Amino acid sequence: DEVICDRQSHIYNYEGGGIAFNSGCSVRLLHGERGLFTAEDVAQNINNPEDVHLPLTRLVSVENTCNRGGGSIYDFEELKKIGEVCRKYGLKYHIDGARLFNAIVETPQTPRDYGKIFDTISICLSKGLGCPVGSLLIGNKQDIKKARRVRKVFGGGMRQAGYLAAAGIYALDHHIDRLKEDHRKAREIAKVLENLPFVKTVLPVETNIVVFDLKDGIERDEFLKKLKQKNILAIAFGPQRVRMVTHLDIKDEMLEKLFQILQKIV
């Protein structure tokens, strides 16, 4: 079996090869714009099921927002078109929605709208929503029944998980609308970065992720080390690329300190 996803997707890059190791599936990588591919891209990459030389295309997975795309947001109409392609060819349709609520607060759609077009949805509670731990898998009763068994045989079960569920319920009740504050702060960081002489480019900021490239001659690891010495944590995201992320623990006064440090860091 084969999974279609983008080359920038989390499930391909950051799960230790789990698609192949755990499920025995191959992956067809699409080259979307900032991690976002189109229905046409999908249609052109579905294998002919009659050709025994090719793996059987079974699943399409999209990531919204896309981490490596700098928190990029899918156009919902395009997601619907991809869903139509999946139904036409009998494919399952999954959304890696670790940061889905970041997309939802910036667009007219509701969680229910997403539920209508996807077979399964995953949501992370410990990113923008601020829980100490936790993720959710959402789907119909049959899929969740199967997922619970798969989780069990992979050793993913937990005891007394209700304590974590309580934190998740609180986050869903209180931490969704405030995500816009994280997005505002990310845009402010991007604006400052765009005017710094050692920054080459800044990806468009749509949500809470800021991705930027340092100019040649600037040592990325040394730059990150200097930031860490000032209690500012960022991560390497490519040869000259750096990622910063805003969240509910970032206060406005912290941003002011960051801006002052950035002006003097190089």
Summary of the structure (lengths in Angstrom):
residues: 266
radius of gyration: 19.9
end to end distance: 49.4
largest distance: 61.9
contacts: 800
relative contact order: 0.10
helix: 40%
strand: 20%
